[in-house]
Amino acid sequence: MKKNQECVAMLLAGGEGKRLGNLTKKLAKPAVYFGGKYRIIDFPLSNCINSGIETVGVLTQYEPLALNNHLGIGTPWDLDRRNSGLTCLPPFVEKRGGSWYLGTADAIYQNSCFIEQYDPEYVLILSGDHIYKMDYSLMLDYHKERGAEATISVIEVPWDEASRFGIMNANEDGNILEFEEKPANPESNLASMGIYIFNWSVLKEYLLNDAQTSESHHDFGKDIIPAMLGDNRKLFAYPFSGYWKDVGTVQSYWEANMDLLASQPSLKLNEYNWRIYSVHECPSPQYISPHAKISDSLINEGCVIYGEISHSILFHQVGVGCNSQLEQCVIMPHAKIGKHVKLKKSNCHGRSHNTRLYRH
């Protein structure tokens, strides 16, 4: 018998992330490394446990192996629990059929039984591929106070980027009046963050109707939200003013990493009262040669540095050879950079066990 939960979180983590190129060649987008120590999915998972949400279903699909290995049973996030905690939810087949997830809404619909066993009043829908810190309990309070049936977390984005997002218009009270997914000519720059809270009794009605509509995209932004607006349901926009980054392109991914190195970073990873938890992957300490020069950088454990590092982020077990210079770089785990190499504004990944490549 599962313990009843007021709110269950469903984390969409099956994205391919084609625009990230080689970074997602063998990885689901939420499993991509970030910030010298973490993976992207660590952020929404940590937000959940920091917000007091104890039941999280993680919906996987594309290249799930590394992601599943990282998640395990949820121990780093204190989600290794018997009657709640973290559960991975891949697509499955049952007697009535089954298929790959056809869209974000279909992914939730196919896992309705997982949600039902907790009999929640609310369901929090999250994307597994954004970088941010957020207290979801405050958004839930906002949802309840307004008697909302759906609440969408929103942020103002630059006008030239608005066409990449779901865009909405809302009145002064926060009531959502219009919503359009990725409009060619946006009339607002108020963008959906891909974070939704629904009354479960309402959402499951719309998911069922959507599943029976053959011409649907089975997507929250394209189908569920417009359908609810068309029925004059109570939809509210929850304004968010903190740091939030969609790292869907190589450029935005690099920028988000560089943001961590600002003199006053908007996203602070060392805040004790809102930690970002992750799997500890490297048991060995770093080694910095007496001839190495390092400034304004994040260097993880297991790194061996002989060269010069400036304003860069190095993940675990990276080697940098003598007389090599790295500036504004993001270097993935196990990458080995030989002698006399100069890199600037680069994302670098690779694996080698030949330490002679970078020693004196």
C-alpha positions in Angstrom: 0.0 0.0 0.0 1.5 3.3 -1.1 1.4 6.3 1.2 -0.9 9.0 -0.1 1.0 12.1 -1.3 -0.3 15.6 -1.7 1.9 16.2 -4.7 3.7 13.8 -7.0 6.4 15.0 -9.4 6.8 13.6 -12.9 10.2 14.5 -14.5 10.4 14.3 -18.3 13.9 13.0 -19.0 13.7 11.2 -22.3 14.8 14.0 -24.6 17.4 13.4 -27.3 18.8 16.9 -27.5 19.9 16.9 -31.1 21.1 20.4 -31.1 23.8 19.5 -28.5 25.5 17.4 -31.2 28.2 15.0 -29.9 27.3 15.8 -26.3 24.1 13.7 -26.7 25.4 11.2 -29.2 25.2 8.5 -26.6 23.5 10.3 -23.7 20.0 11.5 -23.0 20.1 15.3 -22.7 19.3 15.3 -18.9 22.4 13.1 -18.4 24.8 15.6 -19.9 27.5 16.8 -17.5 27.3 20.4 -16.2 29.2 22.7 -13.9 32.3 20.5 -13.4 30.5 18.0 -11.1 26.9 17.6 -11.9 24.5 16.3 -14.6 21.6 18.5 -15.8 19.0 16.3 -14.2 20.6 16.9 -10.8 19.0 20.3 -10.7 15.3 19.4 -10.9 15.8 16.4 -8.7 17.6 18.5 -6.0 14.8 21.1 -6.3 12.3 18.4 -5.6 13.9 17.1 -2.4 14.7 20.7 -1.2 11.1 21.6 -1.8 9.8 18.7 0.3 8.6 16.6 -2.6 9.3 12.9 -1.8 7.8 11.1 -4.8 9.4 11.5 -8.2 8.8 9.5 -11.4 11.5 9.9 -14.0 10.3 9.2 -17.5 13.2 8.0 -19.6 13.4 7.0 -23.3 16.4 8.1 -25.5 19.8 6.5 -24.6 18.8 5.8 -21.0 21.7 3.6 -19.8 24.0 6.4 -18.4 21.0 8.2 -17.0 19.7 5.1 -15.3 23.1 4.3 -13.9 23.4 7.9 -12.5 19.9 7.8 -10.9 20.2 4.4 -9.3 17.7 4.2 -6.5 17.9 7.9 -5.8 20.3 7.8 -2.9 22.2 11.1 -3.5 18.9 13.0 -3.4 17.6 11.1 -0.4 15.0 9.5 -2.6 15.8 5.9 -1.9 12.5 5.2 0.0 10.2 2.2 0.2 6.8 3.8 -0.2 7.8 6.9 -2.2 11.2 8.1 -3.5 12.5 7.9 -7.1 11.2 5.6 -9.8 12.5 5.3 -13.4 9.6 5.0 -15.8 10.6 3.8 -19.3 8.0 3.1 -22.0 6.4 -0.3 -21.6 4.0 -2.7 -23.2 0.9 -4.1 -21.5 -2.0 -6.3 -22.7 -3.9 -3.3 -24.2 -0.8 -2.3 -26.1 2.0 0.2 -25.7 4.5 2.3 -27.6 7.3 4.8 -27.3 6.2 8.0 -25.7 4.5 10.0 -28.4 4.9 13.4 -26.6 5.1 14.9 -23.2 1.4 14.5 -22.5 1.4 10.9 -23.7 4.3 10.1 -21.5 2.3 11.2 -18.4 -0.8 9.4 -19.7 1.0 6.1 -20.1 2.1 6.4 -16.5 -1.2 7.3 -15.0 -1.2 4.1 -13.0 2.0 5.2 -11.3 0.4 8.4 -10.2 -2.9 6.9 -9.2 -1.3 4.6 -6.6 -0.3 7.7 -4.6 -3.8 9.3 -4.9 -2.3 12.8 -5.1 -4.3 16.0 -5.2 -1.7 17.7 -7.4 0.9 16.7 -10.0 4.0 18.6 -10.7 5.3 18.2 -14.3 9.0 19.0 -14.8 11.5 19.1 -17.6 14.8 17.3 -17.0 16.9 19.6 -19.2 17.0 23.1 -17.6 19.5 24.7 -15.2 17.9 26.5 -12.3 17.1 26.5 -8.6 13.5 26.8 -7.6 11.3 26.1 -4.5 8.3 24.2 -5.9 6.5 24.4 -2.6 6.1 28.2 -3.2 4.6 27.5 -6.6 2.2 25.0 -5.1 1.1 27.5 -2.5 0.5 30.0 -5.3 -1.6 27.4 -7.1 -3.7 26.6 -4.1 -4.3 30.3 -3.1 -5.7 31.1 -6.5 -7.9 28.0 -6.8 -6.1 27.2 -10.0 -6.6 24.0 -12.0 -3.3 24.5 -13.7 -0.3 26.8 -13.0 2.6 27.4 -15.4 5.9 28.8 -14.2 6.9 31.6 -16.5 9.9 33.9 -17.0 10.6 36.8 -19.3 13.0 36.0 -22.1 14.7 38.2 -24.7 12.3 39.1 -27.5 14.7 37.6 -30.1 14.5 34.2 -28.3 10.7 34.2 -27.6 9.9 32.1 -30.7 11.8 29.1 -29.1 9.3 28.9 -26.2 5.7 28.5 -25.3 4.5 32.1 -25.1 1.5 33.4 -23.2 -0.4 36.5 -22.3 -1.7 36.9 -18.7 -3.6 39.7 -16.9 -2.5 41.5 -13.8 -4.0 38.8 -11.6 -1.9 36.1 -13.3 -4.8 34.6 -15.3 -3.5 33.1 -18.5 -5.5 34.5 -21.4 -3.6 33.2 -24.4 -1.0 30.5 -25.0 0.9 29.6 -28.2 3.7 27.0 -28.5 6.8 28.5 -30.3 5.0 31.2 -32.2 6.6 32.5 -35.4 5.7 36.1 -34.4 5.4 36.3 -30.7 3.2 39.0 -29.2 4.7 38.5 -25.7 8.0 37.5 -24.2 6.5 35.7 -21.2 7.8 32.2 -21.7 6.8 28.9 -20.2 9.6 27.2 -18.2 8.1 23.8 -18.8 7.1 23.5 -15.2 3.4 22.8 -14.5 1.2 22.1 -11.5 -2.1 20.5 -12.3 -5.0 19.3 -10.2 -4.7 15.6 -10.9 -8.5 15.1 -11.1 -8.6 17.7 -13.9 -5.4 16.6 -15.7 -6.3 13.0 -16.1 -9.6 13.9 -17.8 -7.6 15.9 -20.4 -5.0 13.2 -20.8 -7.6 10.6 -21.6 -9.3 12.8 -24.1 -6.0 13.7 -25.7 -5.0 10.0 -26.0 -8.2 9.3 -27.9 -7.6 12.2 -30.4 -5.6 10.7 -33.3 -4.6 14.1 -34.8 -3.1 15.3 -31.5 0.6 15.9 -30.9 0.1 14.6 -27.4 2.0 17.6 -26.1 1.3 19.8 -23.1 2.1 23.0 -24.9 0.5 22.2 -28.2 -2.6 20.3 -27.0 -3.3 20.1 -23.2 -2.9 23.8 -22.3 -4.8 25.1 -25.4 -7.6 22.6 -24.7 -7.9 23.8 -21.1 -7.9 27.5 -22.1 -10.6 26.7 -24.7 -12.7 25.2 -21.9 -12.2 28.3 -19.7 -10.4 26.4 -17.1 -8.5 28.3 -14.3 -5.0 28.7 -15.6 -2.5 30.9 -13.8 1.1 32.1 -14.6 3.6 31.8 -11.7 6.3 34.5 -12.2 9.9 33.3 -11.6 12.7 35.9 -11.5 15.7 33.7 -10.6 18.4 32.1 -12.8 17.0 29.8 -15.4 18.7 28.5 -18.5 17.5 26.3 -21.4 20.7 24.5 -22.4 19.3 23.1 -25.6 22.2 24.3 -27.9 25.9 24.0 -27.6 26.2 27.8 -27.3 23.6 28.1 -24.5 25.3 25.1 -22.7 28.7 26.8 -22.9 27.2 30.1 -21.7 25.5 28.5 -18.7 28.8 26.9 -17.7 30.6 30.2 -18.1 27.9 31.9 -16.0 29.2 29.9 -13.0 32.5 31.7 -13.2 31.1 35.3 -13.0 32.4 37.4 -10.1 28.9 37.4 -8.7 27.2 34.4 -10.3 23.4 34.4 -10.6 23.4 30.7 -9.9 25.4 29.8 -6.8 26.3 26.1 -6.4 27.8 26.5 -2.9 24.6 27.6 -1.1 24.4 25.3 1.9 20.6 25.8 2.3 19.8 24.8 -1.3 22.4 22.3 -2.3 22.5 20.5 -5.7 23.1 16.8 -5.0 24.8 14.4 -7.4 26.6 11.1 -7.6 30.2 11.3 -6.4 32.2 9.8 -9.3 35.9 10.2 -8.6 37.8 8.9 -5.5 41.2 10.4 -6.3 42.5 13.9 -5.5 43.6 16.4 -8.1 47.2 17.1 -8.9 48.5 20.6 -9.8 52.0 20.7 -11.1 54.3 23.4 -9.6 54.6 24.8 -13.2 50.8 24.9 -13.7 48.9 28.2 -13.7 45.2 28.3 -12.8 42.9 31.3 -12.5 39.2 31.8 -12.2 38.3 28.2 -12.9 36.5 25.1 -11.5 38.7 22.1 -11.3 37.2 18.8 -10.2 38.8 15.8 -8.5 41.1 13.5 -10.3 42.5 16.2 -12.6 46.2 16.3 -13.4 47.2 19.8 -14.5 50.6 20.8 -16.0 49.5 23.6 -18.3 47.7 27.0 -17.9 43.9 27.1 -17.2 41.9 30.4 -17.3 38.2 30.9 -16.8 37.4 27.3 -17.5 35.6 24.3 -16.1 37.2 20.9 -15.9 35.2 17.8 -14.9 36.8 14.8 -13.1 39.9 13.0 -14.3 41.0 15.6 -16.9 44.6 15.8 -17.9 46.2 19.0 -19.3 49.8 18.8 -20.7 52.7 21.1 -20.1 52.7 24.4 -22.1 49.1 23.9 -23.0 46.7 26.8 -22.6 42.9 26.6 -22.0 40.7 29.7 -21.8 36.9 29.8 -21.5 36.7 26.1 -22.0 34.4 23.3 -20.7 36.4 20.0 -20.6 34.4 16.8 -20.2 35.3 13.9 -17.8 38.4 11.8 -18.7 39.5 14.2 -21.5 43.3 14.2 -22.0 44.8 17.3 -23.6 48.4 16.8 -24.7 51.4 19.2 -24.7 51.5 22.6 -26.5 47.7 22.7 -27.1 45.8 26.0 -27.2 42.0 26.0 -26.8 39.7 28.9 -26.4 35.9 28.9 -26.0 35.7 25.2 -26.5 33.7 22.2 -25.3 36.1 19.3 -25.3 35.5 15.6 -24.6 37.4 12.4 -25.1 39.0 9.5 -23.2 42.6 8.3 -23.0 44.6 6.3 -20.4 48.0 7.4 -21.8 49.2 9.8 -19.1 52.5 10.4 -21.1 50.4 12.6 -23.4 50.5 15.4 -20.9 53.4 14.9 -18.5 56.8 16.6 -18.7 
